Amino acid sequence: MPQPVIQFVHRPGILDLGWGHPRPELLPVRQWAEAAGQAARAFGWQALTYGNASGPGPLVDWLTGHLCRLEDGGTTAEQVFVTGGASHALSLIAALLAEPGDAVLVDSPTYHLAFRVLADRGVELVRAPADDAGVDPAALAVTLRSLRAAGRRVPLMYLVPTFGNPTGRSLPDDRRAAIVQLAQREGLTLVEDDTYRELGYEDRVPVSLWRLAGGAGVVRLGSFSKTVAPGVRLGWINAAPEVVRRLAAVGYVHSGGGVNHAAALTMAAFAARGGYERHVAAVRQSYRDQRDALVQALRERLPALRTPTPRGGWFVWLPLPEGVHAARLLPIAERHGTSFVAGNQFYVDGHGGTGHIRLSFSLLPAEDLTRAASRLAAALAEYAEDRPPTRD
């Protein structure tokens, strides 16, 4: 039997809102092929040999300038390390800065697949105190000091503070500043997953923790997976120069001559002469339209729910009617021809989120998103009919 080519598994008859994947039509197939040819012509044999350990100069230089344009400075070339994507970046940082048995703090709800990446290091994941606005700085200080008073080493905290997965929300400005100050004071490294920064759909994108911290005590993870294509397997780490030097000295990085060298040079060619910016502007508009289609359809078909409008990212974090359990709703929704991710998946201990579901608007075109919302409404109606009546 031939092996599958891609991760996504299509199930006939299901309009699946569970996959946080790009819409296929938005992937720059032609432009990427042209960029690969341009890179081969521009760099010749250098495109196919062992690369620089921290990433090829043309991409590092462009990326440094690009990040500085996004946030009016704040990044130097010595603070950039090219990776095989954000998950690879997280794995590298965990291996470098954490040790088996450490306690690592994680936001809740947050990107659920990061839990496995961190747990692979043999650490204990500890839920950081949070409310609807995100991590609570004052409560975080209490938790951190309590863990350390018990003799635990707590080197890291992982969070997605800007257009987070699954909520689409961003950490408020005052909390950003307070958490950065706390982390610097307590020697806690913040691992900021900044994957969605360039997919903001309103005028303002919050300043990154990396920029607020001046590069001290924050490691930022970035990725081209959402802005260009996940298949190129490219991302980056922003960290202090000494951390970048340690990353470049990791055995397999040093032995292999960097990470994904040929693809990194193709990205540099893709980005040259404004190609990256034009592409991101186009996909940002498409994802904004898809967001609007799903949000409008949910509000029309489920008017009793408080459907939020995420200001960025790929997801709607939908609160369910009181008493509706996300995991029990899922098989009913799939019978009606749609799917989602149950909210408890985004809590490290599995406790929480039972009254929420994550809906991705990235994969499907607007007309399918509208149809999926209708199917979800039908599933909720069936759920309500099957529930036993409450006693007075």
VEXDREN-2710 file (C-alpha; in Angstrom, 1 decimal):
% VEXDREN-2710
k/r/px/py/pz
1/MET/0.0/0.0/0.0
2/PRO/1.5/3.4/-0.9
3/GLN/2.4/5.6/2.0
4/PRO/0.5/8.9/2.4
5/VAL/2.0/12.1/1.1
6/ILE/0.5/14.6/3.6
7/GLN/-0.6/14.8/7.2
8/PHE/-4.2/15.8/6.5
9/VAL/-6.7/13.0/6.2
10/HIS/-9.8/13.8/4.2
11/ARG/-13.0/12.1/5.4
12/PRO/-15.7/12.2/2.8
13/GLY/-18.8/14.1/3.8
14/ILE/-17.0/15.9/6.7
15/LEU/-16.4/19.7/6.5
16/ASP/-13.6/19.5/9.1
17/LEU/-13.0/22.6/11.3
18/GLY/-10.5/20.7/13.5
19/TRP/-7.4/21.0/11.3
20/GLY/-5.2/24.1/11.7
21/HIS/-3.9/23.8/8.2
22/PRO/-3.6/26.4/5.3
23/ARG/-6.1/26.4/2.5
24/PRO/-4.5/24.6/-0.4
25/GLU/-5.3/27.3/-2.9
26/LEU/-3.3/29.8/-0.8
27/LEU/0.0/27.9/-0.9
28/PRO/2.5/29.6/-3.3
29/VAL/3.3/26.6/-5.4
30/ARG/4.3/28.5/-8.5
31/GLN/6.2/31.2/-6.7
32/TRP/8.1/28.6/-4.6
33/ALA/9.1/26.7/-7.7
34/GLU/10.4/30.0/-9.2
35/ALA/12.2/30.9/-6.0
36/ALA/13.9/27.5/-6.0
37/GLY/15.2/28.1/-9.5
38/GLN/16.3/31.6/-8.5
39/ALA/18.2/30.3/-5.5
40/ALA/19.9/27.6/-7.6
41/ARG/21.0/30.2/-10.1
42/ALA/22.1/32.8/-7.5
43/PHE/23.9/30.5/-5.1
44/GLY/24.9/27.6/-7.4
45/TRP/26.6/24.7/-5.6
46/GLN/26.4/26.6/-2.3
47/ALA/22.7/26.0/-2.2
48/LEU/23.3/22.2/-2.0
49/THR/26.3/21.9/0.3
50/TYR/26.6/22.1/4.1
51/GLY/25.2/25.4/5.4
52/ASN/26.1/27.8/8.1
53/ALA/25.2/26.4/11.5
54/SER/22.8/29.2/12.6
55/GLY/21.3/29.7/9.1
56/PRO/22.5/31.0/5.7
57/GLY/23.4/34.6/5.7
58/PRO/21.0/35.8/3.0
59/LEU/18.0/34.5/5.0
60/VAL/19.3/35.6/8.4
61/ASP/20.0/39.1/7.0
62/TRP/16.5/39.4/5.4
63/LEU/14.7/38.0/8.4
64/THR/16.5/40.4/10.8
65/GLY/15.5/43.4/8.7
66/HIS/12.0/42.1/8.4
67/LEU/11.5/41.5/12.1
68/CYS/12.9/45.0/12.8
69/ARG/10.4/46.5/10.3
70/LEU/7.6/44.7/12.1
71/GLU/8.4/46.1/15.5
72/ASP/10.7/49.1/14.9
73/GLY/13.9/47.4/15.7
74/GLY/14.7/44.9/18.5
75/THR/16.5/42.1/16.6
76/THR/20.1/41.7/15.4
77/ALA/21.5/39.0/13.2
78/GLU/23.4/37.5/16.2
79/GLN/20.0/36.9/17.8
80/VAL/18.6/34.7/14.9
81/PHE/18.8/30.9/14.6
82/VAL/17.1/29.3/11.6
83/THR/15.1/26.1/12.5
84/GLY/12.9/23.5/10.9
85/GLY/9.7/25.2/12.1
86/ALA/8.3/26.4/15.5
87/SER/7.9/22.9/16.9
88/HIS/11.5/22.1/16.1
89/ALA/12.5/25.4/17.7
90/LEU/10.6/24.5/20.9
91/SER/12.2/21.1/21.0
92/LEU/15.7/22.7/20.6
93/ILE/15.1/25.2/23.3
94/ALA/13.7/22.7/25.7
95/ALA/16.7/20.4/25.2
96/LEU/19.1/23.3/25.7
97/LEU/17.5/25.0/28.7
98/ALA/15.5/22.4/30.5
99/GLU/16.5/19.2/32.2
100/PRO/14.5/16.0/33.0
101/GLY/12.6/16.5/36.1
102/ASP/12.3/20.2/35.8
103/ALA/8.9/22.0/36.2
104/VAL/8.0/23.9/33.0
105/LEU/5.0/26.3/33.2
106/VAL/2.5/26.4/30.4
107/ASP/-0.4/28.6/29.7
108/SER/-3.9/27.2/29.6
109/PRO/-5.6/27.0/27.2
110/THR/-2.7/26.9/24.7
111/TYR/-1.3/25.1/21.7
112/HIS/-1.9/21.5/22.7
113/LEU/0.7/19.9/20.5
114/ALA/3.4/21.8/22.4
115/PHE/2.7/19.7/25.4
116/ARG/4.2/16.6/23.8
117/VAL/7.2/18.5/22.5
118/LEU/8.0/19.7/26.0
119/ALA/7.1/16.4/27.7
120/ASP/9.6/14.6/25.4
121/ARG/12.3/16.3/27.4
122/GLY/11.2/14.5/30.5
123/VAL/9.9/17.7/32.3
124/GLU/6.8/18.0/34.4
125/LEU/4.3/20.4/32.8
126/VAL/2.6/22.7/35.3
127/ARG/-0.4/24.8/34.5
128/ALA/0.3/28.5/34.9
129/PRO/-2.5/30.4/36.6
130/ALA/-4.7/32.2/34.1
131/ASP/-8.1/33.7/33.6
132/ASP/-10.1/34.8/30.5
133/ALA/-7.5/37.5/29.9
134/GLY/-4.5/35.1/29.9
135/VAL/-1.7/34.4/32.4
136/ASP/-2.2/36.3/35.7
137/PRO/1.1/37.9/36.6
138/ALA/0.4/38.1/40.4
139/ALA/-0.8/34.5/40.6
140/LEU/2.1/33.4/38.4
141/ALA/4.6/34.9/40.9
142/VAL/3.0/32.9/43.8
143/THR/3.1/29.7/41.7
144/LEU/6.7/30.2/40.7
145/ARG/7.9/30.9/44.2
146/SER/5.9/28.0/45.6
147/LEU/7.5/25.6/43.2
148/ARG/11.0/26.9/43.9
149/ALA/10.4/26.8/47.6
150/ALA/9.6/23.1/47.2
151/GLY/13.0/22.6/45.7
152/ARG/11.8/22.5/42.0
153/ARG/13.9/24.0/39.2
154/VAL/11.6/26.1/36.9
155/PRO/13.6/27.2/33.9
156/LEU/10.8/28.0/31.4
157/MET/7.3/29.1/30.7
158/TYR/5.7/28.5/27.3
159/LEU/2.9/30.8/26.0
160/VAL/1.3/32.1/22.8
161/PRO/0.6/35.7/23.8
162/THR/-0.4/37.1/20.4
163/PHE/-3.5/35.7/18.6
164/GLY/-3.1/32.5/20.6
165/ASN/-4.1/29.0/19.6
166/PRO/-6.9/28.1/20.4
167/THR/-8.5/31.3/21.6
168/GLY/-7.3/33.9/19.0
169/ARG/-6.9/36.3/22.0
170/SER/-3.8/38.4/22.8
171/LEU/-2.4/39.0/26.3
172/PRO/-3.2/42.5/27.4
173/ASP/-0.4/45.1/27.3
174/ASP/-0.2/45.5/31.1
175/ARG/0.1/41.8/31.7
176/ARG/2.8/41.5/29.0
177/ALA/4.9/44.1/30.8
178/ALA/4.3/42.6/34.2
179/ILE/5.1/39.1/33.1
180/VAL/8.3/40.2/31.4
181/GLN/9.4/42.1/34.6
182/LEU/8.5/39.1/36.7
183/ALA/10.5/36.7/34.5
184/GLN/13.6/38.9/34.4
185/ARG/13.4/39.4/38.2
186/GLU/13.0/35.7/38.9
187/GLY/15.3/34.3/36.3
188/LEU/12.5/32.5/34.4
189/THR/12.9/32.3/30.6
190/LEU/9.7/33.1/28.7
191/VAL/9.3/31.0/25.5
192/GLU/7.1/33.1/23.3
193/ASP/5.5/31.3/20.4
194/ASP/4.9/34.2/18.0
195/THR/3.7/32.1/15.1
196/TYR/0.6/34.2/14.3
197/ARG/2.1/37.8/14.5
198/GLU/1.7/38.5/10.8
199/LEU/-1.9/37.2/10.7
200/GLY/-3.5/40.1/12.4
201/TYR/-6.8/41.3/10.9
202/GLU/-7.2/44.6/12.6
203/ASP/-5.0/47.7/12.7
204/ARG/-3.0/46.9/15.8
205/VAL/-0.8/44.0/16.7
206/PRO/0.5/43.9/20.3
207/VAL/4.2/44.3/20.8
208/SER/6.0/41.0/21.4
209/LEU/7.4/39.9/24.7
210/TRP/10.8/39.7/22.9
211/ARG/10.6/43.4/22.0
212/LEU/9.4/44.4/25.5
213/ALA/12.2/42.5/27.1
214/GLY/14.9/43.9/24.9
215/GLY/15.9/40.3/24.2
216/ALA/16.7/39.6/27.9
217/GLY/15.0/36.6/29.4
218/VAL/12.7/35.9/26.4
219/VAL/13.2/33.3/23.6
220/ARG/10.9/34.0/20.7
221/LEU/9.8/31.2/18.3
222/GLY/8.7/32.1/14.7
223/SER/7.6/30.2/11.7
224/PHE/6.9/30.4/8.0
225/SER/4.3/27.7/8.3
226/LYS/1.3/30.0/8.6
227/THR/2.5/32.9/6.4
228/VAL/4.1/30.8/3.5
229/ALA/3.7/27.0/3.8
230/PRO/4.2/24.4/6.5
231/GLY/5.9/22.0/4.0
232/VAL/9.0/24.2/3.7
233/ARG/9.8/23.3/7.4
234/LEU/11.3/26.6/8.2
235/GLY/11.2/28.8/11.3
236/TRP/13.5/30.7/13.6
237/ILE/14.5/31.4/17.1
238/ASN/15.2/34.8/18.5
239/ALA/17.4/34.6/21.6
240/ALA/20.4/36.2/23.2
241/PRO/23.7/35.7/21.2
242/GLU/25.1/33.3/23.7
243/VAL/22.0/31.1/23.3
244/VAL/22.3/31.2/19.5
245/ARG/25.9/30.1/19.8
246/ARG/25.0/27.2/22.0
247/LEU/22.3/26.2/19.5
248/ALA/24.8/26.3/16.7
249/ALA/27.1/24.0/18.7
250/VAL/24.5/21.3/19.2
251/GLY/25.9/18.1/17.7
252/TYR/23.6/17.4/14.9
253/VAL/23.4/21.0/13.9
254/HIS/27.1/21.4/13.7
255/SER/27.5/18.0/12.0
256/GLY/24.8/18.7/9.4
257/GLY/25.7/22.3/8.6
258/GLY/22.6/24.1/9.8
259/VAL/19.0/23.1/9.4
260/ASN/17.2/22.8/6.1
261/HIS/19.8/24.8/4.2
262/ALA/18.5/24.6/0.7
263/ALA/15.0/25.5/1.7
264/ALA/16.3/28.4/3.7
265/LEU/18.1/29.8/0.6
266/THR/14.9/29.3/-1.4
267/MET/13.1/31.3/1.2
268/ALA/15.6/34.1/0.9
269/ALA/15.0/34.1/-2.8
270/PHE/11.2/34.0/-2.3
271/ALA/11.5/37.0/0.1
272/ALA/13.7/39.1/-2.3
273/ARG/12.2/42.1/-3.9
274/GLY/9.1/42.1/-1.8
275/GLY/7.8/38.6/-2.8
276/TYR/7.2/37.6/0.9
277/GLU/5.3/40.8/1.8
278/ARG/3.0/40.6/-1.2
279/HIS/2.2/37.0/-0.5
280/VAL/1.5/37.6/3.2
281/ALA/-0.8/40.6/2.4
282/ALA/-2.8/38.4/0.0
283/VAL/-3.2/35.4/2.4
284/ARG/-4.0/37.8/5.3
285/GLN/-6.9/39.2/3.4
286/SER/-8.1/35.7/2.4
287/TYR/-8.0/34.5/6.0
288/ARG/-9.8/37.6/7.2
289/ASP/-12.6/36.9/4.7
290/GLN/-12.7/33.3/5.9
291/ARG/-12.9/34.4/9.5
292/ASP/-15.7/36.8/8.7
293/ALA/-17.6/34.1/6.9
294/LEU/-17.4/31.6/9.8
295/VAL/-18.2/34.2/12.5
296/GLN/-21.2/35.6/10.5
297/ALA/-22.6/32.1/9.9
298/LEU/-22.2/31.1/13.5
299/ARG/-24.0/34.3/14.7
300/GLU/-26.8/33.7/12.2
301/ARG/-27.3/30.1/12.9
302/LEU/-26.5/30.1/16.7
303/PRO/-27.6/33.5/17.8
304/ALA/-27.8/32.5/21.5
305/LEU/-24.0/31.9/21.6
306/ARG/-21.4/34.5/22.2
307/THR/-19.4/34.0/19.1
308/PRO/-16.1/36.0/19.4
309/THR/-14.3/37.7/16.5
310/PRO/-10.7/36.8/16.8
311/ARG/-8.4/39.7/15.9
312/GLY/-5.8/37.4/14.4
313/GLY/-4.7/33.8/13.9
314/TRP/-6.7/30.9/12.5
315/PHE/-9.2/29.9/15.2
316/VAL/-12.6/30.7/16.8
317/TRP/-12.8/29.6/20.4
318/LEU/-16.6/29.0/20.6
319/PRO/-18.4/28.8/24.0
320/LEU/-21.1/26.2/24.0
321/PRO/-24.5/26.5/25.5
322/GLU/-24.6/25.8/29.3
323/GLY/-24.4/22.1/30.0
324/VAL/-23.2/21.1/26.6
325/HIS/-20.0/18.9/26.9
326/ALA/-17.7/19.3/23.9
327/ALA/-16.5/15.7/23.8
328/ARG/-20.0/14.4/23.8
329/LEU/-21.0/16.9/21.1
330/LEU/-18.2/15.7/18.8
331/PRO/-19.6/12.4/17.5
332/ILE/-23.0/14.1/17.0
333/ALA/-21.3/16.8/14.9
334/GLU/-19.5/14.3/12.8
335/ARG/-22.8/12.5/12.1
336/HIS/-24.0/15.8/10.8
337/GLY/-20.9/16.3/8.6
338/THR/-18.6/18.6/10.5
339/SER/-15.9/18.3/13.2
340/PHE/-13.8/20.3/15.7
341/VAL/-11.3/20.0/18.5
342/ALA/-12.8/19.7/22.0
343/GLY/-11.6/22.4/24.4
344/ASN/-10.2/20.2/27.1
345/GLN/-7.4/19.2/24.6
346/PHE/-5.8/22.6/25.2
347/TYR/-5.3/22.3/28.9
348/VAL/-2.2/20.5/30.0
349/ASP/-4.0/18.5/32.7
350/GLY/-7.1/18.0/30.7
351/HIS/-9.2/19.9/33.2
352/GLY/-11.0/22.8/31.6
353/GLY/-12.4/23.8/28.3
354/THR/-15.3/21.2/28.3
355/GLY/-17.7/24.0/27.4
356/HIS/-15.6/25.3/24.5
357/ILE/-14.6/24.0/21.0
358/ARG/-11.9/25.2/18.7
359/LEU/-13.0/25.9/15.1
360/SER/-10.4/26.5/12.5
361/PHE/-11.3/28.8/9.6
362/SER/-8.0/28.4/7.8
363/LEU/-8.5/25.2/5.7
364/LEU/-11.9/25.7/4.1
365/PRO/-13.3/28.3/1.7
366/ALA/-16.0/30.7/2.8
367/GLU/-18.9/28.7/1.4
368/ASP/-17.8/25.5/3.1
369/LEU/-17.4/27.4/6.4
370/THR/-20.9/28.6/6.1
371/ARG/-22.2/25.1/5.5
372/ALA/-20.1/23.7/8.4
373/ALA/-21.7/26.3/10.7
374/SER/-25.2/25.0/9.6
375/ARG/-24.1/21.4/10.4
376/LEU/-22.8/22.4/13.8
377/ALA/-26.1/24.1/14.6
378/ALA/-28.0/21.0/13.6
379/ALA/-25.7/18.9/15.9
380/LEU/-26.4/21.2/18.8
381/ALA/-30.1/21.0/18.2
382/GLU/-29.9/17.2/18.3
383/TYR/-27.8/17.3/21.4
384/ALA/-30.4/19.5/23.1
385/GLU/-33.2/17.1/22.1
386/ASP/-31.4/14.1/23.5
387/ARG/-30.5/15.7/26.8
388/PRO/-32.7/14.5/29.7
389/PRO/-34.9/17.2/31.1
390/THR/-33.6/19.0/34.2
391/ARG/-35.5/18.6/37.5
392/ASP/-37.0/21.6/39.2
END
